Amino acid sequence: MVDVTVLALWAHPRSVSTAFLRMMIERGDVTVVHEPLVLLTDHGEVEVAEPGGGSSPVRTPGALLDRLAALGARGPVFFKDTLEYHHRHLFDHPEQIADFTHTFLVRDPARAIASLYAVKPEAACHEAGYEHQWALFEHAWKSTGTRPLVLSADRLLADPEGQVAAWCARVGLPFLPGALRWRPGERPEWRPNRRWHLDASASSAFRAPEREYAVTVHNDARLRACYEHHLPFYERLAEHAL
């Protein structure tokens, strides 16, 4: 197995990434940090665990990455973030992420974009996140010298055990099948951006939502244009998926 320090899961919005994070919490053997860069961008600070115990706010991307690295020196750390934003600091300071293990989660953009606009009708096209994901995928590969692992959300929903087991084997964690089920409920760290995590709060396992959306890439010109913009980036990422 590889040495586990800091594991990053870079996702686009509406990719079932919060369910993945909930599964990681259920493991109980990894320090889990929820969307620290998004929360920092949205709210100006984010509460993050300290290596010696307790937690405290961090207010800059540099301080955040330093905190994650310090936590990783004490034991395995997992964090996930969504890429509706292009986090410039990651590109300006590649040395701060060079020792992280970078993984990516991508989902069929037709469904993800419909879900994005159902939650946030005013969303700009760039917030779908695939273009930002591809840029970070290439940057992480260059910064670490290792091709990042890509996980397909659609395959994850169809075969949770197989996909999670393969992900664990690649990142150096034991596979814990008991973590594939959890008790439904809201997590405190989800509350600042609560509207994005209602599905995860109601979930108890990886399951494809049964909801059908009234506005989709098939019947709305704005969503269709967004889909066509991001589809090439999704396809490039999907070529590397497990």
N, C-alpha and C positions, 0 to 999 in steps of 0.2 A: 504493500500500500504506500501511497505518497504521504509525505508529512502534511498533516492538516494544520493550517493556521487560520487564515481568513478565507471563507468561501463566499463569493458574490454570485447572486442570481440577478441578472439584468433582464427585465421584462418590459413589455409594452403594456399600457393599460388594458384591462379586461382580458387577461391571458391566463386566468386561474392561478396567478402567482401568489395571492394571499392564502389560498388553500394550501399551496406548497409550503408557505411559511408556517401555517398552522400545523401541518404535519411535522415540520422541523421542531416546533415547540413541543409537540407530543413526545418526541424522542427523549427529551430530558437530559441529553448528554452534550448539548451544544448551546453556547450563548447565542441567542437569536435577537437580531436588531431589525426593526421594521421600517423600511423606506426612509432611512435617515436623510438622504439628499433631498428627496421630495419634501419631507417635513421641514427641513432647513430652508428650502426655497420658498415654501408656502407661508411659513410662520416666523422665520428669522432665527429660530433656534430649535434644537431637538434634544430631548432628554436621552442620554445614552449611559449604559452601565459603566462603572469604573472598574479597573482591574483589581483594586483592593476591596471592592464591595460597595454597595450603594450605587447611586447614579447622580449625574449632574448635567446641566445643559452645555451644549457646544454651539458656537455661533458662526463658525467659518468652515468651509469645506476642508481646509488644511487641518484644522484642529480635529474635525470629525475623522478623517482618515488616519491621523495619528492615534486617536482613541481606539479605533478598530484594530490597528496594528498592535497597540499595547495590550488589548484584550486577547488578541491572537497569540501573543507571547506566553499567555497564561493557560491557554486551552483553545479548543476549536471554536470558531466564531462563524456564524452564518448571518448574512444580511441580504435582503432583497430590496431592489429599488425599481421603480418604473421610469421609463425614459420619455415621458411627455416633454421633458426639458433636455436641452443639450448642455450637459454639465461641463462647462468650459474648463474648470479646474482640473478635471481628470486628464485633459489633453495637454494642459500647460505644465502639469507636474506628474509625468508618467512614473517617476521614481517612487511615488507614494502608492502606486497600485501594482508595481512590478512583482511584488512577492505574494500578491493575492492569487487565488485560484478563481478564474472567471468562467461562469457558465451563463447560458442565455436560454430564455423560454419564449417560444413563439407559437402563435395560434393563427389559424385561418383568418386572414384579415377581413373577410366578408362579415363573419360573425362578430369579431372583436370590434370593428368599426361601428356596426349597428348598435352594439352594447354601449360603446363609448358615447355615442350621441344620445342614447336613451337616458344615460345618467347625466350627461352634460351637453344639452342641445346647442350651447353656444361655443363648443370646443372648436379650436382652429385645427386645420388639417395636420399640422406638424405634431399635434398632441397625440395622434395615433401611435407615434413612437418608433415605427419600423426604420425610418431613415436614421434616426439617432442610434438605434440599436446596431445597425450595420456599421456606422462610423466607429462606434465603441468596440465592436467585435474586431475590426481591423486594427484599431489602436491597441487593444489589449493583447492581441496576437503579437504585434510588433514589440510592445513594452515588456512582455514576459518571455518571448521566444517560444511560446507554446500555443497551439491552436485551441481556442476556448471550446468547451463542450456546449453543444446546443441540444436542447430538449424540445420536442414537439408537444405542445399542450393537447393536441388532438389525440396523439398516441398515448399520452399520459392518462387522459380520460378513458380511453379504450382499454388500457392495460396498466393500471397503476402499479401493481406489484412488479411487473417486468421492467417498466421504465424507471421506477424509483430504485430498484435493485441495481440496474445498470448505471444509473447516475451515482449511486453510493460507491460502487466499485471503482468508478473513474476518479472520484474526488477523494477517496481514501477513508470513507466512513463505513462502519458495519451496517448492513441492511437490517432494519428492525421492523418486521412486518406488522407488529402491533401498533406502530405509529400511523398506519394507514387509515385508522378510524379514531375519531376524537369526539368529545362532547360538544354539541352546538353551544354557541354563546359569543357575545361580543368580548373582545379583548380591549383592555384599557388603551393600549398603544394605537388602536384603530380609531378611537373617538375623534381626534382632531380632524380627520378626513373621513368621517363616518359613512357618508353616502356611497363611497366607493367600495365599502366592505360588507354591505348587507348580505350579499350572497354567501360570503365566507362565514359570516356570523350564524347563518342558518344551516350551514353544512355540517356533516359529520363524516364525510369521506369525499374522495374525488368522484364527482358525478357531473355529467354534462347537463347544464341547465335545460329545462324543457320549454322555457319561455320562447315565444315567437315575437319578433319585433315588427311593429307596424311600419316603421321607416327603415328601409334597408338600402344596400348598394344597388339593388335591382329596381327600386321604384323612386329613388331620390337622386337628382342630378348632383347635388353637393356631395353626398356620401359616395356616389359612383366615382366622381373626380378624385376624392381622397383615396379611395380604394385603388384606382389606377396608378396614382402617384406612389403609393407604398408597396404595391404588389411586387415590383422587381426586388426591393430590399428584403421582403419576406422570402422570396424564392431563393435569393442568395444565401440567407441564413438557413433555410430549410435544407439546402444541399448538404449541410454539415450535421444535420440532426441524427440522433441515435436511431 
